């Protein structure tokens, strides 16, 4: 796993769901994005998709997102 793509320190789930700004900032600061994100829960995947959409990415055309619990 490329540690440059690991997002491990983030706000509580409720914050991420109500405001994906934190994920937006993290993703916008990455030099390159991976072709897919695997999220530790469907609700986190939804927040990630919202942040990626704000950055102009299309899901799944540009980046794939999957969540699992």
Predicted model as a PDB file, atoms N, CA, C, CB and O in Angstrom, pLDDT in the B-factor column:
MODEL        1                                                                  
ATOM      1  N   UNK A   1       0.851  -1.178   0.000  1.00 79.00           N  
ATOM      2  CA  UNK A   1       0.000   0.000   0.000  1.00 79.00           C  
ATOM      3  C   UNK A   1       0.891   1.233   0.000  1.00 79.00           C  
ATOM      4  CB  UNK A   1      -0.965   0.003   1.223  1.00 79.00           C  
ATOM      5  O   UNK A   1       1.798   1.362   0.822  1.00 79.00           O  
ATOM      6  N   UNK A   2       0.623   2.119  -0.918  1.00 82.00           N  
ATOM      7  CA  UNK A   2       1.344   3.385  -0.966  1.00 82.00           C  
ATOM      8  C   UNK A   2       0.810   4.283   0.144  1.00 82.00           C  
ATOM      9  CB  UNK A   2       1.200   4.070  -2.364  1.00 82.00           C  
ATOM     10  O   UNK A   2      -0.339   4.721   0.090  1.00 82.00           O  
ATOM     11  N   UNK A   3       1.631   4.556   1.140  1.00 82.00           N  
ATOM     12  CA  UNK A   3       1.198   5.331   2.305  1.00 82.00           C  
ATOM     13  C   UNK A   3       0.828   6.777   1.944  1.00 82.00           C  
ATOM     14  CB  UNK A   3       2.298   5.332   3.360  1.00 82.00           C  
ATOM     15  O   UNK A   3       0.156   7.450   2.725  1.00 82.00           O  
ATOM     16  N   UNK A   4       1.253   7.255   0.786  1.00 81.00           N  
ATOM     17  CA  UNK A   4       0.860   8.604   0.350  1.00 81.00           C  
ATOM     18  C   UNK A   4      -0.647   8.704   0.123  1.00 81.00           C  
ATOM     19  CB  UNK A   4       1.605   8.985  -0.936  1.00 81.00           C  
ATOM     20  O   UNK A   4      -1.207   9.800   0.140  1.00 81.00           O  
ATOM     21  N   UNK A   5      -1.298   7.573  -0.087  1.00 81.00           N  
ATOM     22  CA  UNK A   5      -2.727   7.552  -0.358  1.00 81.00           C  
ATOM     23  C   UNK A   5      -3.573   7.176   0.855  1.00 81.00           C  
ATOM     24  CB  UNK A   5      -3.008   6.599  -1.471  1.00 81.00           C  
ATOM     25  O   UNK A   5      -4.801   7.148   0.769  1.00 81.00           O  
ATOM     26  N   UNK A   6      -2.935   6.891   1.970  1.00 82.00           N  
ATOM     27  CA  UNK A   6      -3.667   6.480   3.169  1.00 82.00           C  
ATOM     28  C   UNK A   6      -4.118   7.723   3.943  1.00 82.00           C  
ATOM     29  CB  UNK A   6      -2.786   5.559   4.069  1.00 82.00           C  
ATOM     30  O   UNK A   6      -3.312   8.586   4.292  1.00 82.00           O  
ATOM     31  N   UNK A   7      -5.425   7.787   4.201  1.00 80.00           N  
ATOM     32  CA  UNK A   7      -5.989   8.873   5.016  1.00 80.00           C  
ATOM     33  C   UNK A   7      -6.453   8.225   6.308  1.00 80.00           C  
ATOM     34  CB  UNK A   7      -7.183   9.637   4.274  1.00 80.00           C  
ATOM     35  O   UNK A   7      -7.501   7.580   6.347  1.00 80.00           O  
ATOM     36  N   UNK A   8      -5.675   8.396   7.361  1.00 75.00           N  
ATOM     37  CA  UNK A   8      -5.980   7.714   8.606  1.00 75.00           C  
ATOM     38  C   UNK A   8      -6.376   8.632   9.737  1.00 75.00           C  
ATOM     39  CB  UNK A   8      -4.824   6.916   9.023  1.00 75.00           C  
ATOM     40  O   UNK A   8      -7.057   8.209  10.671  1.00 75.00           O  
ATOM     41  N   UNK A   9      -5.965   9.870   9.669  1.00 69.00           N  
ATOM     42  CA  UNK A   9      -6.289  10.824  10.723  1.00 69.00           C  
ATOM     43  C   UNK A   9      -7.342  11.784  10.203  1.00 69.00           C  
ATOM     44  CB  UNK A   9      -5.026  11.592  11.197  1.00 69.00           C  
ATOM     45  O   UNK A   9      -7.056  12.648   9.374  1.00 69.00           O  
ATOM     46  N   UNK A  10      -8.556  11.627  10.694  1.00 65.00           N  
ATOM     47  CA  UNK A  10      -9.626  12.510  10.243  1.00 65.00           C  
ATOM     48  C   UNK A  10     -10.627  12.708  11.372  1.00 65.00           C  
ATOM     49  CB  UNK A  10     -10.326  11.937   8.985  1.00 65.00           C  
ATOM     50  O   UNK A  10     -10.545  12.071  12.422  1.00 65.00           O  
ATOM     51  N   UNK A  11     -11.548  13.586  11.135  1.00 66.00           N  
ATOM     52  CA  UNK A  11     -12.580  13.907  12.115  1.00 66.00           C  
ATOM     53  C   UNK A  11     -13.529  12.738  12.310  1.00 66.00           C  
ATOM     54  CB  UNK A  11     -13.357  15.147  11.686  1.00 66.00           C  
ATOM     55  O   UNK A  11     -13.523  11.788  11.528  1.00 66.00           O  
ATOM     56  N   UNK A  12     -14.340  12.807  13.349  1.00 67.00           N  
ATOM     57  CA  UNK A  12     -15.358  11.760  13.541  1.00 67.00           C  
ATOM     58  C   UNK A  12     -16.284  11.644  12.333  1.00 67.00           C  
ATOM     59  CB  UNK A  12     -16.186  12.048  14.798  1.00 67.00           C  
ATOM     60  O   UNK A  12     -16.449  12.598  11.572  1.00 67.00           O  
ATOM     61  N   UNK A  13     -16.876  10.486  12.168  1.00 64.00           N  
ATOM     62  CA  UNK A  13     -17.726  10.190  11.015  1.00 64.00           C  
ATOM     63  C   UNK A  13     -18.822  11.231  10.840  1.00 64.00           C  
ATOM     64  CB  UNK A  13     -18.346   8.809  11.159  1.00 64.00           C  
ATOM     65  O   UNK A  13     -19.077  11.657   9.714  1.00 64.00           O  
ATOM     66  N   UNK A  14     -19.472  11.651  11.909  1.00 66.00           N  
ATOM     67  CA  UNK A  14     -20.562  12.618  11.798  1.00 66.00           C  
ATOM     68  C   UNK A  14     -20.096  13.912  11.137  1.00 66.00           C  
ATOM     69  CB  UNK A  14     -21.146  12.918  13.176  1.00 66.00           C  
ATOM     70  O   UNK A  14     -20.822  14.500  10.335  1.00 66.00           O  
ATOM     71  N   UNK A  15     -18.893  14.352  11.472  1.00 69.00           N  
ATOM     72  CA  UNK A  15     -18.343  15.565  10.863  1.00 69.00           C  
ATOM     73  C   UNK A  15     -18.077  15.346   9.376  1.00 69.00           C  
ATOM     74  CB  UNK A  15     -17.045  15.990  11.580  1.00 69.00           C  
ATOM     75  O   UNK A  15     -18.397  16.200   8.550  1.00 69.00           O  
ATOM     76  N   UNK A  16     -17.490  14.197   9.040  1.00 69.00           N  
ATOM     77  CA  UNK A  16     -17.190  13.915   7.633  1.00 69.00           C  
ATOM     78  C   UNK A  16     -18.459  13.859   6.793  1.00 69.00           C  
ATOM     79  CB  UNK A  16     -16.424  12.598   7.506  1.00 69.00           C  
ATOM     80  O   UNK A  16     -18.469  14.298   5.643  1.00 69.00           O  
ATOM     81  N   UNK A  17     -19.522  13.321   7.364  1.00 70.00           N  
ATOM     82  CA  UNK A  17     -20.770  13.200   6.609  1.00 70.00           C  
ATOM     83  C   UNK A  17     -21.465  14.538   6.426  1.00 70.00           C  
ATOM     84  CB  UNK A  17     -21.704  12.235   7.303  1.00 70.00           C  
ATOM     85  O   UNK A  17     -22.052  14.789   5.374  1.00 70.00           O  
ATOM     86  N   UNK A  18     -21.410  15.385   7.414  1.00 69.00           N  
ATOM     87  CA  UNK A  18     -22.113  16.659   7.314  1.00 69.00           C  
ATOM     88  C   UNK A  18     -21.317  17.694   6.530  1.00 69.00           C  
ATOM     89  CB  UNK A  18     -22.422  17.191   8.697  1.00 69.00           C  
ATOM     90  O   UNK A  18     -21.896  18.618   5.958  1.00 69.00           O  
ATOM     91  N   UNK A  19     -19.992  17.547   6.497  1.00 73.00           N  
ATOM     92  CA  UNK A  19     -19.157  18.517   5.799  1.00 73.00           C  
ATOM     93  C   UNK A  19     -17.894  17.821   5.286  1.00 73.00           C  
ATOM     94  CB  UNK A  19     -18.794  19.708   6.732  1.00 73.00           C  
ATOM     95  O   UNK A  19     -16.950  17.611   6.048  1.00 73.00           O  
ATOM     96  N   UNK A  20     -17.872  17.466   4.003  1.00 74.00           N  
ATOM     97  CA  UNK A  20     -16.704  16.754   3.464  1.00 74.00           C  
ATOM     98  C   UNK A  20     -15.503  17.661   3.212  1.00 74.00           C  
ATOM     99  CB  UNK A  20     -17.079  16.064   2.178  1.00 74.00           C  
ATOM    100  O   UNK A  20     -14.569  17.264   2.515  1.00 74.00           O  
ATOM    101  N   UNK A  21     -15.512  18.876   3.770  1.00 82.00           N  
ATOM    102  CA  UNK A  21     -14.437  19.845   3.536  1.00 82.00           C  
ATOM    103  C   UNK A  21     -13.070  19.298   3.939  1.00 82.00           C  
ATOM    104  CB  UNK A  21     -14.719  21.130   4.299  1.00 82.00           C  
ATOM    105  O   UNK A  21     -12.081  19.528   3.244  1.00 82.00           O  
ATOM    106  N   UNK A  22     -13.009  18.578   5.053  1.00 81.00           N  
ATOM    107  CA  UNK A  22     -11.722  18.024   5.499  1.00 81.00           C  
ATOM    108  C   UNK A  22     -11.161  17.062   4.456  1.00 81.00           C  
ATOM    109  CB  UNK A  22     -11.880  17.302   6.855  1.00 81.00           C  
ATOM    110  O   UNK A  22      -9.984  17.140   4.103  1.00 81.00           O  
ATOM    111  N   UNK A  23     -11.995  16.166   3.971  1.00 84.00           N  
ATOM    112  CA  UNK A  23     -11.536  15.247   2.921  1.00 84.00           C  
ATOM    113  C   UNK A  23     -11.189  16.004   1.648  1.00 84.00           C  
ATOM    114  CB  UNK A  23     -12.608  14.188   2.624  1.00 84.00           C  
ATOM    115  O   UNK A  23     -10.228  15.654   0.962  1.00 84.00           O  
ATOM    116  N   UNK A  24     -11.954  17.027   1.328  1.00 87.00           N  
ATOM    117  CA  UNK A  24     -11.670  17.863   0.158  1.00 87.00           C  
ATOM    118  C   UNK A  24     -10.263  18.442   0.264  1.00 87.00           C  
ATOM    119  CB  UNK A  24     -12.716  19.002   0.025  1.00 87.00           C  
ATOM    120  O   UNK A  24      -9.496  18.398  -0.698  1.00 87.00           O  
ATOM    121  N   UNK A  25      -9.925  18.985   1.437  1.00 88.00           N  
ATOM    122  CA  UNK A  25      -8.607  19.588   1.635  1.00 88.00           C  
ATOM    123  C   UNK A  25      -7.495  18.537   1.521  1.00 88.00           C  
ATOM    124  CB  UNK A  25      -8.542  20.283   3.006  1.00 88.00           C  
ATOM    125  O   UNK A  25      -6.468  18.779   0.888  1.00 88.00           O  
ATOM    126  N   UNK A  26      -7.708  17.381   2.135  1.00 87.00           N  
ATOM    127  CA  UNK A  26      -6.706  16.320   2.072  1.00 87.00           C  
ATOM    128  C   UNK A  26      -6.494  15.870   0.628  1.00 87.00           C  
ATOM    129  CB  UNK A  26      -7.127  15.125   2.948  1.00 87.00           C  
ATOM    130  O   UNK A  26      -5.357  15.742   0.174  1.00 87.00           O  
ATOM    131  N   UNK A  27      -7.581  15.632  -0.086  1.00 90.00           N  
ATOM    132  CA  UNK A  27      -7.485  15.155  -1.465  1.00 90.00           C  
ATOM    133  C   UNK A  27      -6.890  16.207  -2.390  1.00 90.00           C  
ATOM    134  CB  UNK A  27      -8.855  14.743  -1.973  1.00 90.00           C  
ATOM    135  O   UNK A  27      -6.111  15.878  -3.285  1.00 90.00           O  
ATOM    136  N   UNK A  28      -7.247  17.457  -2.183  1.00 92.00           N  
ATOM    137  CA  UNK A  28      -6.723  18.512  -3.056  1.00 92.00           C  
ATOM    138  C   UNK A  28      -5.230  18.744  -2.833  1.00 92.00           C  
ATOM    139  CB  UNK A  28      -7.488  19.813  -2.824  1.00 92.00           C  
ATOM    140  O   UNK A  28      -4.558  19.290  -3.707  1.00 92.00           O  
ATOM    141  N   UNK A  29      -4.708  18.340  -1.688  1.00 90.00           N  
ATOM    142  CA  UNK A  29      -3.275  18.493  -1.410  1.00 90.00           C  
ATOM    143  C   UNK A  29      -2.437  17.319  -1.896  1.00 90.00           C  
ATOM    144  CB  UNK A  29      -3.061  18.673   0.066  1.00 90.00           C  
ATOM    145  O   UNK A  29      -1.208  17.380  -1.850  1.00 90.00           O  
ATOM    146  N   UNK A  30      -3.079  16.256  -2.360  1.00 89.00           N  
ATOM    147  CA  UNK A  30      -2.331  15.120  -2.888  1.00 89.00           C  
ATOM    148  C   UNK A  30      -1.806  15.458  -4.275  1.00 89.00           C  
ATOM    149  CB  UNK A  30      -3.212  13.849  -2.933  1.00 89.00           C  
ATOM    150  O   UNK A  30      -2.538  15.992  -5.108  1.00 89.00           O  
ATOM    151  N   UNK A  31      -0.528  15.144  -4.524  1.00 87.00           N  
ATOM    152  CA  UNK A  31       0.050  15.408  -5.839  1.00 87.00           C  
ATOM    153  C   UNK A  31      -0.664  14.613  -6.919  1.00 87.00           C  
ATOM    154  CB  UNK A  31       1.539  15.076  -5.845  1.00 87.00           C  
ATOM    155  O   UNK A  31      -1.043  15.155  -7.957  1.00 87.00           O  
ATOM    156  N   UNK A  32      -0.843  13.337  -6.666  1.00 88.00           N  
ATOM    157  CA  UNK A  32      -1.528  12.436  -7.585  1.00 88.00           C  
ATOM    158  C   UNK A  32      -2.551  11.648  -6.792  1.00 88.00           C  
ATOM    159  CB  UNK A  32      -0.526  11.487  -8.315  1.00 88.00           C  
ATOM    160  O   UNK A  32      -2.313  11.286  -5.639  1.00 88.00           O  
ATOM    161  N   UNK A  33      -3.672  11.386  -7.404  1.00 92.00           N  
ATOM    162  CA  UNK A  33      -4.684  10.561  -6.749  1.00 92.00           C  
ATOM    163  C   UNK A  33      -4.624   9.150  -7.307  1.00 92.00           C  
ATOM    164  CB  UNK A  33      -6.098  11.160  -6.936  1.00 92.00           C  
ATOM    165  O   UNK A  33      -4.290   8.955  -8.476  1.00 92.00           O  
ATOM    166  N   UNK A  34      -4.946   8.166  -6.475  1.00 93.00           N  
ATOM    167  CA  UNK A  34      -4.987   6.790  -6.976  1.00 93.00           C  
ATOM    168  C   UNK A  34      -6.179   6.608  -7.906  1.00 93.00           C  
ATOM    169  CB  UNK A  34      -5.059   5.781  -5.806  1.00 93.00           C  
ATOM    170  O   UNK A  34      -7.014   7.503  -8.028  1.00 93.00           O  
ATOM    171  N   UNK A  35      -6.261   5.479  -8.546  1.00 94.00           N  
ATOM    172  CA  UNK A  35      -7.398   5.208  -9.427  1.00 94.00           C  
ATOM    173  C   UNK A  35      -8.606   4.717  -8.645  1.00 94.00           C  
ATOM    174  CB  UNK A  35      -7.016   4.181 -10.484  1.00 94.00           C  
ATOM    175  O   UNK A  35      -9.712   4.652  -9.182  1.00 94.00           O  
ATOM    176  N   UNK A  36      -8.398   4.366  -7.360  1.00 95.00           N  
ATOM    177  CA  UNK A  36      -9.499   3.875  -6.536  1.00 95.00           C  
ATOM    178  C   UNK A  36      -9.224   4.149  -5.063  1.00 95.00           C  
ATOM    179  CB  UNK A  36      -9.721   2.371  -6.767  1.00 95.00           C  
ATOM    180  O   UNK A  36      -8.073   4.191  -4.628  1.00 95.00           O  
ATOM    181  N   UNK A  37     -10.299   4.332  -4.309  1.00 92.00           N  
ATOM    182  CA  UNK A  37     -10.223   4.450  -2.858  1.00 92.00           C  
ATOM    183  C   UNK A  37     -11.044   3.329  -2.242  1.00 92.00           C  
ATOM    184  CB  UNK A  37     -10.726   5.845  -2.374  1.00 92.00           C  
ATOM    185  O   UNK A  37     -12.163   3.057  -2.677  1.00 92.00           O  
ATOM    186  N   UNK A  38     -10.483   2.680  -1.226  1.00 92.00           N  
ATOM    187  CA  UNK A  38     -11.192   1.680  -0.436  1.00 92.00           C  
ATOM    188  C   UNK A  38     -11.405   2.318   0.929  1.00 92.00           C  
ATOM    189  CB  UNK A  38     -10.390   0.300  -0.336  1.00 92.00           C  
ATOM    190  O   UNK A  38     -10.446   2.635   1.632  1.00 92.00           O  
ATOM    191  N   UNK A  39     -12.665   2.505   1.297  1.00 89.00           N  
ATOM    192  CA  UNK A  39     -13.009   3.224   2.523  1.00 89.00           C  
ATOM    193  C   UNK A  39     -13.516   2.263   3.593  1.00 89.00           C  
ATOM    194  CB  UNK A  39     -14.065   4.299   2.236  1.00 89.00           C  
ATOM    195  O   UNK A  39     -14.187   1.277   3.288  1.00 89.00           O  
ATOM    196  N   UNK A  40     -13.194   2.556   4.829  1.00 85.00           N  
ATOM    197  CA  UNK A  40     -13.588   1.715   5.959  1.00 85.00           C  
ATOM    198  C   UNK A  40     -15.020   1.930   6.369  1.00 85.00           C  
ATOM    199  CB  UNK A  40     -12.695   1.970   7.129  1.00 85.00           C  
ATOM    200  O   UNK A  40     -15.298   2.140   7.549  1.00 85.00           O  
ATOM    201  N   UNK A  41     -15.931   1.884   5.429  1.00 84.00           N  
ATOM    202  CA  UNK A  41     -17.357   2.021   5.686  1.00 84.00           C  
ATOM    203  C   UNK A  41     -18.039   2.724   4.531  1.00 84.00           C  
ATOM    204  CB  UNK A  41     -17.601   2.782   6.986  1.00 84.00           C  
ATOM    205  O   UNK A  41     -17.456   3.590   3.879  1.00 84.00           O  
ATOM    206  N   UNK A  42     -19.275   2.342   4.286  1.00 88.00           N  
ATOM    207  CA  UNK A  42     -20.029   2.943   3.181  1.00 88.00           C  
ATOM    208  C   UNK A  42     -20.258   4.431   3.388  1.00 88.00           C  
ATOM    209  CB  UNK A  42     -21.363   2.241   3.013  1.00 88.00           C  
ATOM    210  O   UNK A  42     -20.241   5.207   2.433  1.00 88.00           O  
ATOM    211  N   UNK A  43     -20.471   4.821   4.619  1.00 85.00           N  
ATOM    212  CA  UNK A  43     -20.733   6.242   4.883  1.00 85.00           C  
ATOM    213  C   UNK A  43     -19.485   7.090   4.641  1.00 85.00           C  
ATOM    214  CB  UNK A  43     -21.226   6.436   6.328  1.00 85.00           C  
ATOM    215  O   UNK A  43     -19.587   8.234   4.197  1.00 85.00           O  
ATOM    216  N   UNK A  44     -18.323   6.539   4.927  1.00 85.00           N  
ATOM    217  CA  UNK A  44     -17.081   7.250   4.630  1.00 85.00           C  
ATOM    218  C   UNK A  44     -16.892   7.319   3.119  1.00 85.00           C  
ATOM    219  CB  UNK A  44     -15.864   6.555   5.307  1.00 85.00           C  
ATOM    220  O   UNK A  44     -16.424   8.333   2.601  1.00 85.00           O  
ATOM    221  N   UNK A  45     -17.248   6.262   2.411  1.00 90.00           N  
ATOM    222  CA  UNK A  45     -17.154   6.261   0.950  1.00 90.00           C  
ATOM    223  C   UNK A  45     -18.034   7.360   0.362  1.00 90.00           C  
ATOM    224  CB  UNK A  45     -17.560   4.884   0.378  1.00 90.00           C  
ATOM    225  O   UNK A  45     -17.637   8.023  -0.596  1.00 90.00           O  
ATOM    226  N   UNK A  46     -19.214   7.558   0.923  1.00 89.00           N  
ATOM    227  CA  UNK A  46     -20.106   8.621   0.449  1.00 89.00           C  
ATOM    228  C   UNK A  46     -19.460   9.987   0.654  1.00 89.00           C  
ATOM    229  CB  UNK A  46     -21.466   8.559   1.178  1.00 89.00           C  
ATOM    230  O   UNK A  46     -19.509  10.835  -0.236  1.00 89.00           O  
ATOM    231  N   UNK A  47     -18.858  10.203   1.816  1.00 87.00           N  
ATOM    232  CA  UNK A  47     -18.179  11.476   2.073  1.00 87.00           C  
ATOM    233  C   UNK A  47     -17.015  11.672   1.109  1.00 87.00           C  
ATOM    234  CB  UNK A  47     -17.679  11.537   3.527  1.00 87.00           C  
ATOM    235  O   UNK A  47     -16.790  12.779   0.620  1.00 87.00           O  
ATOM    236  N   UNK A  48     -16.278  10.603   0.836  1.00 90.00           N  
ATOM    237  CA  UNK A  48     -15.164  10.690  -0.110  1.00 90.00           C  
ATOM    238  C   UNK A  48     -15.666  11.029  -1.509  1.00 90.00           C  
ATOM    239  CB  UNK A  48     -14.375   9.370  -0.137  1.00 90.00           C  
ATOM    240  O   UNK A  48     -15.058  11.836  -2.213  1.00 90.00           O  
ATOM    241  N   UNK A  49     -16.769  10.417  -1.908  1.00 93.00           N  
ATOM    242  CA  UNK A  49     -17.331  10.710  -3.233  1.00 93.00           C  
ATOM    243  C   UNK A  49     -17.757  12.168  -3.333  1.00 93.00           C  
ATOM    244  CB  UNK A  49     -18.529   9.791  -3.526  1.00 93.00           C  
ATOM    245  O   UNK A  49     -17.554  12.803  -4.369  1.00 93.00           O  
ATOM    246  N   UNK A  50     -18.343  12.702  -2.273  1.00 90.00           N  
ATOM    247  CA  UNK A  50     -18.745  14.114  -2.285  1.00 90.00           C  
ATOM    248  C   UNK A  50     -17.525  15.018  -2.434  1.00 90.00           C  
ATOM    249  CB  UNK A  50     -19.517  14.470  -0.995  1.00 90.00           C  
ATOM    250  O   UNK A  50     -17.551  15.976  -3.208  1.00 90.00           O  
ATOM    251  N   UNK A  51     -16.467  14.719  -1.703  1.00 92.00           N  
ATOM    252  CA  UNK A  51     -15.249  15.526  -1.798  1.00 92.00           C  
ATOM    253  C   UNK A  51     -14.638  15.416  -3.191  1.00 92.00           C  
ATOM    254  CB  UNK A  51     -14.227  15.090  -0.734  1.00 92.00           C  
ATOM    255  O   UNK A  51     -14.208  16.421  -3.757  1.00 92.00           O  
ATOM    256  N   UNK A  52     -14.595  14.215  -3.746  1.00 95.00           N  
ATOM    257  CA  UNK A  52     -14.044  14.039  -5.089  1.00 95.00           C  
ATOM    258  C   UNK A  52     -14.876  14.769  -6.134  1.00 95.00           C  
ATOM    259  CB  UNK A  52     -13.961  12.557  -5.435  1.00 95.00           C  
ATOM    260  O   UNK A  52     -14.325  15.345  -7.072  1.00 95.00           O  
ATOM    261  N   UNK A  53     -16.185  14.751  -5.983  1.00 95.00           N  
ATOM    262  CA  UNK A  53     -17.055  15.475  -6.916  1.00 95.00           C  
ATOM    263  C   UNK A  53     -16.775  16.970  -6.845  1.00 95.00           C  
ATOM    264  CB  UNK A  53     -18.543  15.194  -6.609  1.00 95.00           C  
ATOM    265  O   UNK A  53     -16.779  17.650  -7.871  1.00 95.00           O  
ATOM    266  N   UNK A  54     -16.533  17.489  -5.640  1.00 93.00           N  
ATOM    267  CA  UNK A  54     -16.198  18.915  -5.488  1.00 93.00           C  
ATOM    268  C   UNK A  54     -14.899  19.258  -6.215  1.00 93.00           C  
ATOM    269  CB  UNK A  54     -16.075  19.282  -3.997  1.00 93.00           C  
ATOM    270  O   UNK A  54     -14.714  20.383  -6.679  1.00 93.00           O  
ATOM    271  N   UNK A  55     -14.011  18.280  -6.308  1.00 95.00           N  
ATOM    272  CA  UNK A  55     -12.745  18.484  -7.009  1.00 95.00           C  
ATOM    273  C   UNK A  55     -12.876  18.290  -8.519  1.00 95.00           C  
ATOM    274  CB  UNK A  55     -11.697  17.537  -6.464  1.00 95.00           C  
ATOM    275  O   UNK A  55     -11.911  18.466  -9.263  1.00 95.00           O  
ATOM    276  N   UNK A  56     -14.079  17.926  -8.962  1.00 96.00           N  
ATOM    277  CA  UNK A  56     -14.326  17.797 -10.396  1.00 96.00           C  
ATOM    278  C   UNK A  56     -14.161  16.395 -10.959  1.00 96.00           C  
ATOM    279  CB  UNK A  56     -13.425  18.702 -11.119  1.00 96.00           C  
ATOM    280  O   UNK A  56     -14.191  16.214 -12.176  1.00 96.00           O  
ATOM    281  N   UNK A  57     -13.985  15.394 -10.094  1.00 96.00           N  
ATOM    282  CA  UNK A  57     -13.847  14.024 -10.566  1.00 96.00           C  
ATOM    283  C   UNK A  57     -15.210  13.375 -10.752  1.00 96.00           C  
ATOM    284  CB  UNK A  57     -13.002  13.207  -9.594  1.00 96.00           C  
ATOM    285  O   UNK A  57     -16.163  13.667 -10.030  1.00 96.00           O  
ATOM    286  N   UNK A  58     -15.278  12.487 -11.739  1.00 97.00           N  
ATOM    287  CA  UNK A  58     -16.488  11.704 -11.972  1.00 97.00           C  
ATOM    288  C   UNK A  58     -16.262  10.302 -11.425  1.00 97.00           C  
ATOM    289  CB  UNK A  58     -16.859  11.663 -13.492  1.00 97.00           C  
ATOM    290  O   UNK A  58     -15.211   9.695 -11.633  1.00 97.00           O  
ATOM    291  N   UNK A  59     -17.262   9.810 -10.730  1.00 96.00           N  
ATOM    292  CA  UNK A  59     -17.187   8.476 -10.135  1.00 96.00           C  
ATOM    293  C   UNK A  59     -18.213   7.602 -10.831  1.00 96.00           C  
ATOM    294  CB  UNK A  59     -17.435   8.517  -8.585  1.00 96.00           C  
ATOM    295  O   UNK A  59     -19.386   7.975 -10.858  1.00 96.00           O  
ATOM    296  N   UNK A  60     -17.857   6.505 -11.374  1.00 96.00           N  
ATOM    297  CA  UNK A  60     -16.588   5.773 -11.345  1.00 96.00           C  
ATOM    298  C   UNK A  60     -15.704   6.012 -12.552  1.00 96.00           C  
ATOM    299  CB  UNK A  60     -16.856   4.321 -11.231  1.00 96.00           C  
ATOM    300  O   UNK A  60     -14.681   5.342 -12.695  1.00 96.00           O  
ATOM    301  N   UNK A  61     -16.056   6.941 -13.425  1.00 97.00           N  
ATOM    302  CA  UNK A  61     -15.280   7.137 -14.655  1.00 97.00           C  
ATOM    303  C   UNK A  61     -13.830   7.527 -14.364  1.00 97.00           C  
ATOM    304  CB  UNK A  61     -15.937   8.208 -15.522  1.00 97.00           C  
ATOM    305  O   UNK A  61     -12.910   6.989 -14.981  1.00 97.00           O  
ATOM    306  N   UNK A  62     -13.622   8.460 -13.428  1.00 97.00           N  
ATOM    307  CA  UNK A  62     -12.267   8.934 -13.140  1.00 97.00           C  
ATOM    308  C   UNK A  62     -11.618   8.187 -11.971  1.00 97.00           C  
ATOM    309  CB  UNK A  62     -12.297  10.420 -12.841  1.00 97.00           C  
ATOM    310  O   UNK A  62     -10.445   7.821 -12.033  1.00 97.00           O  
ATOM    311  N   UNK A  63     -12.380   7.972 -10.926  1.00 97.00           N  
ATOM    312  CA  UNK A  63     -11.882   7.314  -9.713  1.00 97.00           C  
ATOM    313  C   UNK A  63     -12.977   6.404  -9.167  1.00 97.00           C  
ATOM    314  CB  UNK A  63     -11.442   8.365  -8.635  1.00 97.00           C  
ATOM    315  O   UNK A  63     -14.142   6.791  -9.081  1.00 97.00           O  
ATOM    316  N   UNK A  64     -12.585   5.207  -8.806  1.00 97.00           N  
ATOM    317  CA  UNK A  64     -13.532   4.261  -8.194  1.00 97.00           C  
ATOM    318  C   UNK A  64     -13.499   4.433  -6.684  1.00 97.00           C  
ATOM    319  CB  UNK A  64     -13.194   2.786  -8.587  1.00 97.00           C  
ATOM    320  O   UNK A  64     -12.454   4.726  -6.103  1.00 97.00           O  
ATOM    321  N   UNK A  65     -14.654   4.246  -6.056  1.00 96.00           N  
ATOM    322  CA  UNK A  65     -14.758   4.334  -4.595  1.00 96.00           C  
ATOM    323  C   UNK A  65     -15.580   3.160  -4.115  1.00 96.00           C  
ATOM    324  CB  UNK A  65     -15.398   5.690  -4.138  1.00 96.00           C  
ATOM    325  O   UNK A  65     -16.654   2.880  -4.646  1.00 96.00           O  
ATOM    326  N   UNK A  66     -15.068   2.471  -3.104  1.00 96.00           N  
ATOM    327  CA  UNK A  66     -15.805   1.359  -2.501  1.00 96.00           C  
ATOM    328  C   UNK A  66     -15.718   1.494  -0.982  1.00 96.00           C  
ATOM    329  CB  UNK A  66     -15.239  -0.030  -2.979  1.00 96.00           C  
ATOM    330  O   UNK A  66     -14.710   1.941  -0.435  1.00 96.00           O  
ATOM    331  N   UNK A  67     -16.788   1.101  -0.328  1.00 92.00           N  
ATOM    332  CA  UNK A  67     -16.811   1.103   1.126  1.00 92.00           C  
ATOM    333  C   UNK A  67     -17.088  -0.295   1.648  1.00 92.00           C  
ATOM    334  CB  UNK A  67     -17.858   2.087   1.650  1.00 92.00           C  
ATOM    335  O   UNK A  67     -17.811  -1.070   1.023  1.00 92.00           O  
ATOM    336  N   UNK A  68     -16.509  -0.610   2.795  1.00 89.00           N  
ATOM    337  CA  UNK A  68     -16.796  -1.906   3.430  1.00 89.00           C  
ATOM    338  C   UNK A  68     -16.814  -1.733   4.938  1.00 89.00           C  
ATOM    339  CB  UNK A  68     -15.746  -2.981   3.018  1.00 89.00           C  
ATOM    340  O   UNK A  68     -16.171  -0.831   5.476  1.00 89.00           O  
ATOM    341  N   UNK A  69     -17.532  -2.576   5.599  1.00 80.00           N  
ATOM    342  CA  UNK A  69     -17.601  -2.555   7.061  1.00 80.00           C  
ATOM    343  C   UNK A  69     -17.178  -3.912   7.587  1.00 80.00           C  
ATOM    344  CB  UNK A  69     -19.032  -2.191   7.559  1.00 80.00           C  
ATOM    345  O   UNK A  69     -17.159  -4.127   8.799  1.00 80.00           O  
TER     346      UNK A  69                                                      
ENDMDL                                                                          
END                                                                             
